Structure formats: C-alpha cells, structure tokens
Amino acid sequence: MTTYSGKELANAFRTVRKNTVQVAEDIPETQYGHVAAPECKSVGRMLTHIAVAQGFWDEIHRKQRRTTMQGIDFVAMGERAEANESKPRSKTEIVELLRTEGEQFAAWLETLTPEFLAEMVTEGDGKTARSRFESLLGVKEHEMHHRAQLMLIERQLGIVPHLTRQRKERMAQMRAAKA
C-alpha cells in the first residue's frame, strides 16, 4: 500500500474544499445564475453539484462498503443527485452546504485505515479493479475539475481567482524582500 493514510486524504480534501468555498464566496450571488455556455450548469448549480457529489463515494464505500460496482443502478443514483442539485438555494445556503458536506466527508476519510484503503473494488465491467484509496482520490479530482471550470468562469466575470491573487501577493513580498 502507501503511507498516505486516511488522515492525509482528509487533509488534502479539506484543502481542496477550502479553495472551492473561497471561489463560492468570491463570486457574487447575482452571478450564481450565470451559465458559461449552452447545456452547462449555472455557477450555483455547479457549486451545489460539488457540495453533494461526494455522496456517491460515501454511498459506495462507507454506507454500502461495496466490493463491486456491478449491479449499481447508476441511473437512479444520478436522478437522485439531479433532484438534490436542482433544489433552489441561496448563495449562503450553497456555501454552508459546501462546508458541512465537505467536513462530514473529511471527518469520515480521517478514520480510514490502511487496510480499508487497500481493499479492491471491482469495476462495473467485472474485470478491472482498483483500490478504495484510488477511488476516493476521485472525489478530490472531481472537485478540482469543476473548480477549474469555476475559476475560468471567474475570469470571464472579471474576478481574479483567489489563488492568483495569493501568488501575486507572495511574489510582491519576495520582490520587496530582495529590494
């Protein structure tokens, strides 16, 4: 296995979620209805999607502790997620959902043992398998994918993303220290 434990996985997830919350806070609520292109989710809907998406992994790995993805009704899971995402929510409610759902998931990740993370789960094709660790990394990857989209949307809306602002501040401090 690896020395990357549930604690490190939880800390990494918390870092990703903290950055997503910052993006959510930086975008004005008046822009939460903004849709970047046809057939894309609005800003608010994408943030809600991020907030609840880890529920898929939670269902598979914590609640059901499945060892195979065969037999999962992905259509029904998708429909439930779609219904949850489509509920009208204010910016305040979305940011709170990001925080609470994220912390609940991170708290569970923190408890995971190396043995649990090493367990193999067979994919839906019945032939390939991957570890729970690799699957749970997918939560972070999924969120970072959507956060990248949101950061591009921030640029389109004239907002400099917080990570860019922070990098510029660090560079200015380094330049000032050199002078």
TORVEXSE-882957 format. One record per residue (C-alpha): residue in one letter; chain; x negated, z, y. Coordinates in Angstrom, 3 decimals. Example, Ala and Ser with C-alpha at 12.3 -4.5 7.8 and 13.67 -1.06 7.14 Angstrom:
<nodes>
NODE  resn  chain         u         w         v
NODE     A      A   -12.300     7.800    -4.500
NODE     S      A   -13.670     7.140    -1.060
</nodes>
This chain:
<nodes>
NODE  resn  chain         u         w         v
NODE     M      A     0.000     0.000     0.000
NODE     T      A    -1.150     0.699     3.508
NODE     T      A    -1.923     3.682     5.688
NODE     Y      A     0.753     2.528     8.135
NODE     S      A     3.390     5.165     7.452
NODE     G      A     6.964     5.727     8.470
NODE     K      A     5.686     7.711    11.435
NODE     E      A     3.652     4.754    12.746
NODE     L      A     6.546     2.396    12.054
NODE     A      A     8.868     4.679    14.048
NODE     N      A     6.406     4.952    16.945
NODE     A      A     5.942     1.183    17.079
NODE     F      A     9.707     0.656    17.004
NODE     R      A    10.152     3.207    19.792
NODE     T      A     7.614     1.323    21.928
NODE     V      A     9.453    -1.952    21.396
NODE     R      A    12.822    -0.345    22.160
NODE     K      A    11.457     1.384    25.284
NODE     N      A    10.401    -2.031    26.607
NODE     T      A    13.796    -3.519    25.758
NODE     V      A    15.541    -0.700    27.610
NODE     Q      A    13.331    -1.400    30.627
NODE     V      A    14.363    -5.070    30.571
NODE     A      A    18.012    -3.994    30.306
NODE     E      A    17.574    -1.697    33.303
NODE     D      A    15.731    -4.322    35.371
NODE     I      A    18.457    -6.953    35.047
NODE     P      A    21.326    -6.260    37.479
NODE     E      A    24.723    -5.695    35.887
NODE     T      A    26.017    -8.650    37.930
NODE     Q      A    23.759   -10.836    35.763
NODE     Y      A    24.868    -9.411    32.385
NODE     G      A    27.310   -12.326    32.062
NODE     H      A    24.534   -14.894    32.640
NODE     V      A    24.212   -17.449    29.841
NODE     A      A    20.875   -19.297    29.849
NODE     A      A    22.180   -22.379    28.004
NODE     P      A    25.333   -23.523    26.223
NODE     E      A    26.036   -21.692    22.964
NODE     C      A    23.635   -18.860    23.845
NODE     K      A    24.642   -15.230    24.116
NODE     S      A    25.038   -13.760    27.568
NODE     V      A    22.461   -11.210    28.717
NODE     G      A    24.842    -8.337    27.976
NODE     R      A    25.767    -9.721    24.581
NODE     M      A    22.117   -10.260    23.622
NODE     L      A    21.254    -6.695    24.615
NODE     T      A    24.216    -5.418    22.594
NODE     H      A    23.077    -7.553    19.660
NODE     I      A    19.637    -5.961    19.865
NODE     A      A    21.190    -2.495    20.102
NODE     V      A    23.203    -2.832    16.909
NODE     A      A    21.167    -5.284    14.825
NODE     Q      A    19.071    -2.654    13.078
NODE     G      A    22.337    -1.661    11.401
NODE     F      A    21.723    -4.476     8.895
NODE     W      A    18.416    -2.962     7.787
NODE     D      A    19.895     0.531     7.889
NODE     E      A    22.706    -0.557     5.578
NODE     I      A    20.351    -2.270     3.107
NODE     H      A    17.501     0.233     2.999
NODE     R      A    18.968     3.624     3.942
NODE     K      A    22.660     3.649     3.089
NODE     Q      A    22.672     1.416     0.003
NODE     R      A    18.948     1.599    -0.869
NODE     R      A    19.312    -1.795    -2.450
NODE     T      A    16.619    -3.234    -4.669
NODE     T      A    18.057    -6.741    -4.475
NODE     M      A    19.670    -8.798    -1.754
NODE     Q      A    21.712   -10.657    -4.363
NODE     G      A    25.415   -10.014    -4.090
NODE     I      A    25.418    -9.060    -0.414
NODE     D      A    28.342   -10.504     1.485
NODE     F      A    26.364   -11.734     4.477
NODE     V      A    29.437   -13.445     5.931
NODE     A      A    31.365   -10.164     6.051
NODE     M      A    28.351    -8.312     7.473
NODE     G      A    27.984   -10.998    10.135
NODE     E      A    31.658   -10.817    11.037
NODE     R      A    31.489    -7.008    11.424
NODE     A      A    28.382    -7.344    13.599
NODE     E      A    30.070   -10.056    15.675
NODE     A      A    33.119    -7.858    16.238
NODE     N      A    30.930    -4.936    17.293
NODE     E      A    28.841    -7.091    19.637
NODE     S      A    31.869    -8.660    21.293
NODE     K      A    33.373    -5.351    22.459
NODE     P      A    33.342    -5.244    26.274
NODE     R      A    30.667    -2.825    27.527
NODE     S      A    29.235    -1.964    30.923
NODE     K      A    25.513    -2.071    31.639
NODE     T      A    25.431     1.735    31.421
NODE     E      A    27.104     1.653    28.004
NODE     I      A    24.736    -1.044    26.716
NODE     V      A    21.628     0.808    27.892
NODE     E      A    22.927     4.015    26.292
NODE     L      A    23.670     2.108    23.064
NODE     L      A    20.116     0.757    23.061
NODE     R      A    18.761     4.282    23.481
NODE     T      A    20.957     6.107    20.981
NODE     E      A    20.995     3.491    18.214
NODE     G      A    17.265     2.961    18.630
NODE     E      A    16.428     6.654    18.444
NODE     Q      A    18.665     7.220    15.416
NODE     F      A    16.919     4.380    13.590
NODE     A      A    13.440     5.513    14.680
NODE     A      A    14.172     9.065    13.519
NODE     W      A    15.027     7.705    10.073
NODE     L      A    11.920     5.481     9.994
NODE     E      A     9.823     8.554    10.728
NODE     T      A    10.965    10.160     7.459
NODE     L      A     9.944     7.275     5.205
NODE     T      A     7.343     7.963     2.558
NODE     P      A     4.619     5.548     1.438
NODE     E      A     6.400     5.312    -1.923
NODE     F      A     9.662     4.260    -0.291
NODE     L      A     7.893     1.713     1.934
NODE     A      A     6.118     0.261    -1.126
NODE     E      A     9.345    -0.334    -3.071
NODE     M      A    10.035    -4.008    -3.660
NODE     V      A    13.349    -5.643    -2.794
NODE     T      A    14.281    -8.940    -4.424
NODE     E      A    15.442   -11.625    -2.025
NODE     G      A    18.770   -13.405    -2.378
NODE     D      A    17.188   -16.219    -4.374
NODE     G      A    16.445   -13.728    -7.149
NODE     K      A    12.861   -14.988    -7.405
NODE     T      A    10.883   -13.623    -4.466
NODE     A      A    10.490   -10.037    -3.378
NODE     R      A     8.942    -8.138    -0.523
NODE     S      A     8.299    -4.509     0.202
NODE     R      A    10.651    -2.352     2.205
NODE     F      A     7.784    -1.967     4.678
NODE     E      A     7.621    -5.722     5.248
NODE     S      A    11.388    -5.924     5.545
NODE     L      A    11.563    -3.040     8.017
NODE     L      A     8.909    -4.689    10.163
NODE     G      A    11.550    -7.367    10.596
NODE     V      A    13.556    -5.007    12.812
NODE     K      A    10.740    -4.969    15.367
NODE     E      A    10.115    -8.707    15.012
NODE     H      A    13.801    -9.458    15.541
NODE     E      A    13.972    -7.318    18.660
NODE     M      A    10.769    -8.763    20.111
NODE     H      A    12.119   -12.281    19.536
NODE     H      A    15.218   -11.541    21.589
NODE     R      A    13.317    -9.548    24.198
NODE     A      A    11.076   -12.561    24.772
NODE     Q      A    14.209   -14.590    25.445
NODE     L      A    15.412   -11.946    27.883
NODE     M      A    12.071   -11.895    29.682
NODE     L      A    12.308   -15.650    30.190
NODE     I      A    15.836   -15.144    31.494
NODE     E      A    14.447   -12.512    33.879
NODE     R      A    12.091   -15.175    35.241
NODE     Q      A    14.996   -17.587    35.644
NODE     L      A    16.847   -14.907    37.597
NODE     G      A    13.844   -14.304    39.853
NODE     I      A    12.855   -10.993    38.243
NODE     V      A     9.200   -10.375    37.403
NODE     P      A     9.208    -8.733    33.933
NODE     H      A     8.010    -5.142    33.882
NODE     L      A     5.098    -5.883    31.539
NODE     T      A     3.803    -8.483    34.003
NODE     R      A     4.230    -6.039    36.889
NODE     Q      A     2.334    -3.360    34.958
NODE     R      A    -0.503    -5.752    34.084
NODE     K      A    -0.823    -6.833    37.725
NODE     E      A    -0.962    -3.188    38.802
NODE     R      A    -3.717    -2.434    36.267
NODE     M      A    -5.704    -5.463    37.422
NODE     A      A    -5.353    -4.417    41.078
NODE     Q      A    -6.592    -0.925    40.206
NODE     M      A    -9.585    -2.338    38.327
NODE     R      A   -10.419    -4.614    41.252
NODE     A      A   -10.143    -1.686    43.686
NODE     A      A   -12.388     0.460    41.482
NODE     K      A   -15.030    -2.310    41.427
NODE     A      A   -14.992    -2.660    45.237
</nodes>
